[in-house]
Every structure is written in C-alpha cells, then in structure tokens.
Amino acid sequence: MLSSQAIAPYLPYLRRYARALTGSQDNGDAFVRAALRALVSKEARLDESLPPRHGLYKLFHGIWSAAAEGQRNWQGDGELQSPDQRLMALSARPRAVLLLTAVEGFSLAETGAIIGAHPSEVEASVLEAQRAIERDLACRVLIIEDEPIIALDLESLVTELNHTVVASAATRDQAVRAALAHKPGLILADINLGEGGSGIDAVNDILSSFEVPVIFITAYPEKLLTGERPEPTYLIAKPFLPETVQATVGQALFFHPPRRRAA
C-alpha cells in the first residue's frame, strides 16, 4: 500500500488543479479533503498500477466527476456553487482534460488513465475546450508584471487568445490606477513586483473597489498552496507555457464570465 509520504509532495498541485477546476478555493479544497478522507477511511484506494501522482489525481477525479456529472449529490464543508449557466455548454470533461494536460503536465495517455478515456478522446476534448474558450470568453485584461519581457510575452499570449490588454502595470500603484481606469474583466498578476511592491497587495486594493477574477503568477506555486491560509484560486507557475496560460485563463473566465466582450 502506498504511504502518505508517497502522495504528500503532490497535494499542493492537486489543490491547484482542484481550485481551477471548480472555480473556488473553498470548493476545490473541499473536494481534495473528500478524496483524502476516502483514502484514509479505506472507502477508496489508489490505483497501484499507476505512479503515486497519477493515482492520486485519478482518485480525486473519480470523486469530482461523479458530483460534476450529477451521478450523486455531494457536499463538502461548504455548498458547491454552479458557474454561470450560459457557459455550461463547455462540459466538465473538456475543462478537466485541458487542465490536466496544459497545467498539470500529464500526457494524453496519462490523462486518459486518470479519467478513464482513450488518448484520442482526450485529444478531442482538449480541442473542444480550446475552441470554446477562444469563441466565447474574450475579455479585457490587465497585466501586473514588473519584468518587461514577461509582460510582453503575456500580452502576446492573451492577444492571440482573442483578449484585449487594456494596460500593463509594473508597480502596485500603477496597477490600482489602471484597474480603476479600465475596469478589466481579468487580471494577470505577478506576486513579487520587486521595488514596485506586492502583486497580492495590488490585487487586494483592486478587489476592494470591484470584483474581477485574478490569476497569480509565481515561480514557487507550492508555497502558496499549503491549505493553511487564504490562497489564490488560480495560479500559473513560472516559466509558463502558452497552453498553460490559455487553460488557466479559460477556467477563470468560465466561472467568472466577462461582462462585456473585448472591443
């Protein structure tokens, strides 16, 4: 039997996946706790034919997909919230597959083993999710990043995804002014702005004025996914891949639909 030490290193990344998949820190963490409780109580067990990380995600996915597909009623420590109904055309499986491949780094075959699908089905689901994101979720984006090259890379990526970058800010004060001036539908924020302050503080200032989904960018995501304090729902790890940005942006906007389309 696999020990707790075998799966412990992968729990921060499972939390990242769960939060992006459910659109909520509370809901994501509740599903992770449910998976761990099932494991500890021996109601479920890891598939020992798979590596520990793959088996952990498979266990989690079984619990989440049953709830997502309406196969049974499930309630964690808090009530699960439904996303905006007009975006429900993008079903649960394509979103999960896109995250597993683009954010968590599983191959098509590994993702198939986790969700119980053939690699060709996985590939089709990825394409379905990408098309839906590009077609239905365009919005106005604010980038908070003190490294000019990274800021330009992000701007290029989100523009290719049919979004409009309304401003790019390098400091906390610039970010707050830009957000109040442009009222973006999405924020991509570096956590450490060097001498420009904290990206987290900038976002907190912005959120005190209006609600907007935020994706944080950090070189050390595991430090923000301990489960011991309030943490970001959406995280992109540096260095990032284009498909990771696309998948995470898509998940954020799925649960927080843009109020207006990009001009």
C-alpha positions in Angstrom: 0.0 0.0 0.0 1.2 3.5 -0.8 2.2 5.6 2.2 1.1 9.2 2.9 4.7 10.2 2.3 4.4 9.0 -1.3 1.5 11.3 -2.1 2.3 14.3 0.1 4.6 16.1 -2.4 1.7 16.2 -4.9 -1.0 17.6 -2.7 -0.2 21.3 -3.4 -0.5 20.7 -7.1 -3.7 18.7 -6.7 -5.1 21.7 -4.8 -4.1 24.0 -7.7 -5.9 21.7 -10.1 -9.0 21.3 -7.9 -9.3 25.1 -7.4 -9.0 25.9 -11.1 -11.4 23.1 -12.0 -14.1 24.2 -9.5 -13.5 27.9 -9.7 -13.2 28.3 -6.0 -10.5 27.8 -3.3 -13.2 26.5 -0.9 -14.8 24.1 -3.3 -11.5 22.8 -4.7 -10.1 22.2 -1.2 -13.3 20.5 -0.1 -13.0 18.0 -3.0 -9.4 17.4 -2.1 -10.4 16.8 1.5 -13.1 14.4 0.4 -10.6 12.4 -1.6 -8.2 12.2 1.3 -10.9 11.2 3.7 -12.0 8.4 1.3 -8.4 7.3 1.1 -7.8 7.3 4.9 -11.1 5.6 5.7 -10.3 3.0 3.0 -13.5 3.8 1.2 -11.3 4.2 -1.9 -7.7 3.3 -2.7 -5.1 4.5 -5.1 -4.6 2.6 -8.3 -1.2 1.0 -7.6 -0.7 0.2 -11.2 -0.1 3.9 -11.7 2.6 6.2 -10.2 1.5 7.8 -6.9 0.8 11.2 -8.5 -1.3 9.7 -11.3 -3.2 7.5 -8.8 -3.9 10.5 -6.6 -5.3 12.5 -9.4 -7.4 9.5 -10.6 -8.9 9.1 -7.1 -9.7 12.8 -6.9 -11.1 12.8 -10.4 -13.5 9.9 -9.7 -15.0 11.8 -6.7 -15.2 15.2 -8.6 -16.6 13.8 -11.8 -19.4 11.9 -10.0 -20.5 15.2 -8.5 -20.0 17.2 -11.7 -22.0 14.8 -13.8 -24.9 14.7 -11.4 -24.4 11.0 -10.6 -24.8 11.7 -6.9 -25.3 14.6 -4.6 -22.1 15.8 -2.8 -21.5 18.5 -0.3 -18.2 19.2 1.3 -17.5 21.7 4.1 -19.3 24.3 2.1 -22.0 24.3 -0.5 -20.7 23.9 -4.1 -21.6 26.8 -6.3 -22.6 26.5 -10.0 -21.0 28.6 -12.7 -23.0 31.0 -15.0 -25.4 28.8 -16.9 -24.7 30.5 -20.3 -21.3 28.9 -20.3 -22.3 25.4 -19.4 -22.0 24.4 -23.0 -18.4 23.8 -22.2 -18.8 20.5 -20.3 -16.9 19.2 -17.3 -14.7 16.7 -19.0 -13.1 19.0 -21.7 -12.3 21.5 -18.9 -10.7 18.8 -16.8 -8.7 17.4 -19.7 -7.4 20.8 -20.6 -6.2 21.5 -17.1 -4.6 18.0 -16.7 -2.6 18.3 -19.9 -1.9 22.1 -20.1 -1.4 23.0 -16.5 -0.6 19.8 -14.7 1.6 18.5 -17.5 0.1 15.0 -18.0 0.5 13.4 -21.4 -2.6 12.4 -23.4 -2.1 8.8 -22.3 -1.6 9.7 -18.7 -4.7 11.9 -18.7 -6.6 9.0 -20.3 -5.5 6.8 -17.4 -6.7 9.4 -14.9 -10.1 10.0 -16.4 -10.7 6.6 -18.0 -10.6 7.6 -21.6 -8.6 6.7 -24.7 -5.8 9.2 -25.7 -7.7 10.0 -28.9 -10.8 11.0 -26.8 -8.5 13.1 -24.6 -7.1 14.9 -27.6 -10.6 15.6 -28.9 -11.7 17.0 -25.5 -8.6 19.3 -25.4 -9.5 20.7 -28.8 -13.2 21.2 -27.8 -12.2 23.1 -24.7 -9.7 25.3 -26.6 -12.3 26.2 -29.3 -14.9 27.1 -26.7 -12.5 29.3 -24.8 -11.4 31.2 -27.9 -15.0 31.6 -29.1 -17.0 32.5 -26.0 -14.7 34.0 -23.4 -13.0 37.1 -24.9 -12.5 39.9 -22.4 -10.4 42.9 -21.3 -7.2 42.1 -19.4 -4.9 44.0 -17.0 -1.3 42.6 -16.7 0.6 43.4 -13.5 4.2 42.4 -14.0 7.5 44.2 -13.3 9.6 42.3 -15.8 9.1 43.9 -19.3 9.9 40.8 -21.3 7.5 38.6 -19.3 4.8 41.3 -19.5 5.2 41.4 -23.3 5.1 37.6 -23.5 1.8 37.6 -21.5 0.4 40.4 -23.7 1.2 38.5 -26.8 -0.3 35.3 -25.5 -3.6 36.8 -24.3 -4.0 38.8 -27.5 -3.6 35.6 -29.5 -6.4 34.2 -27.4 -8.7 37.0 -28.7 -8.5 39.1 -25.5 -7.7 42.8 -25.3 -4.9 44.0 -23.0 -6.1 47.3 -21.6 -3.0 48.1 -19.6 0.3 46.7 -18.2 1.5 47.9 -14.8 4.8 47.3 -13.1 4.0 48.6 -9.6 1.2 48.3 -7.0 0.2 52.0 -7.5 0.2 51.7 -11.3 -1.9 48.6 -11.1 -4.6 50.1 -8.9 -4.8 53.2 -11.1 -5.0 51.1 -14.3 -7.7 48.9 -12.8 -9.9 51.7 -11.7 -9.5 53.5 -15.0 -10.2 50.5 -17.3 -12.3 48.1 -15.2 -10.8 44.9 -16.8 -12.6 41.6 -16.9 -9.5 39.6 -15.9 -6.2 40.4 -14.1 -2.9 38.5 -14.6 -0.7 39.4 -11.6 2.9 38.6 -10.7 3.2 38.1 -6.9 6.6 39.8 -6.5 6.9 43.2 -8.1 10.4 43.9 -6.7 10.7 47.5 -5.6 7.2 48.1 -7.0 5.6 46.3 -4.1 3.5 43.2 -3.9 1.1 42.0 -6.6 -1.1 40.4 -3.9 -1.4 43.8 -2.2 -2.2 45.5 -5.5 -5.0 42.9 -6.2 -6.4 43.3 -2.7 -6.6 47.1 -3.3 -8.4 46.5 -6.6 -10.8 43.9 -5.2 -11.9 46.4 -2.5 -13.3 48.5 -5.3 -14.8 45.9 -7.7 -14.9 42.1 -8.3 -12.7 40.7 -11.0 -11.1 37.2 -11.5 -7.4 37.2 -10.8 -4.7 34.7 -12.0 -1.5 35.0 -10.0 1.9 34.2 -11.5 4.8 32.8 -9.4 7.9 30.8 -9.7 7.0 28.9 -6.4 3.4 27.9 -6.6 3.8 25.2 -3.9 4.5 27.9 -1.3 1.0 29.3 -1.9 -0.8 26.0 -1.9 -0.4 24.8 1.7 -4.1 24.7 2.5 -3.3 26.5 5.8 -4.5 30.1 4.9 -6.5 32.0 2.3 -4.7 31.5 -1.0 -5.2 32.3 -4.7 -7.7 30.2 -6.7 -5.8 30.5 -10.0 -2.0 30.1 -10.3 0.4 30.0 -13.2 3.9 28.8 -12.5 7.0 30.4 -14.0 8.3 29.7 -16.5 4.9 29.3 -18.1 3.8 27.6 -21.4 1.3 29.2 -23.8 -1.1 26.3 -23.3 -0.9 26.8 -19.5 -1.9 30.4 -19.8 -4.8 29.5 -22.2 -6.1 26.8 -19.9 -6.0 28.8 -16.7 -7.5 31.9 -18.3 -10.3 29.7 -19.7 -11.1 28.3 -16.3 -11.1 31.7 -14.6 -13.4 33.1 -17.2 -15.6 30.1 -17.2 -16.5 30.7 -13.6 -16.4 34.5 -13.9 -17.9 35.3 -17.3 -16.8 38.6 -18.9 -19.4 41.3 -18.5 -18.6 42.6 -22.0 -16.6 41.3 -24.9 -13.3 42.7 -26.0 -13.6 45.5 -28.4 
